[in-house]
Amino acid sequence: QVQLVESGGGLVQTGGSLRLSCTASGRATYIIVKAWYRQAPGEQRELVASITKDGSINYADSVKGRFAISRDNARNTVYLQMNDLKPEDTAVYYCNADNIATIRGNKYVEVWGQGTLVAVNS
């Protein structure tokens, strides 16, 4: 069974920094970790940043210049460095991956982490 193991969330003051990590564990040969999403209370889940295996990166406009996503392919781990955090960054952050061994509806089946809470005090 595959798990996405997230770490690094917590409580921080405005302007502070946190670094999230996400690693695929278990039978993870066909799991490609690729993105971070977040969901604030009462809001829909939204893409924060994504990174392909060859390093192509995409950011939500709200985090450009403050957040940096990176990956270590050897460890199948994706990191999200979050700087200059703001109260509006408060959310549960979810790691997202593709299971490239399974296709449904012309798309890879996605795998989600359990979420890690990031809370930013004003």
Salt bridges, closest charged atoms under 4 A:
GLU46 OE2 - ARG38 NE 2.72
ASP61 OD1 - LYS64 NZ 3.04
ASP72 OD2 - ARG75 NE 3.15
ASP89 OD1 - ARG38 NH1 2.97
ASP89 OD2 - ARG66 NH1 2.71
ASP98 OD1 - LYS34 NZ 3.79
GLU110 OE2 - LYS34 NZ 3.18
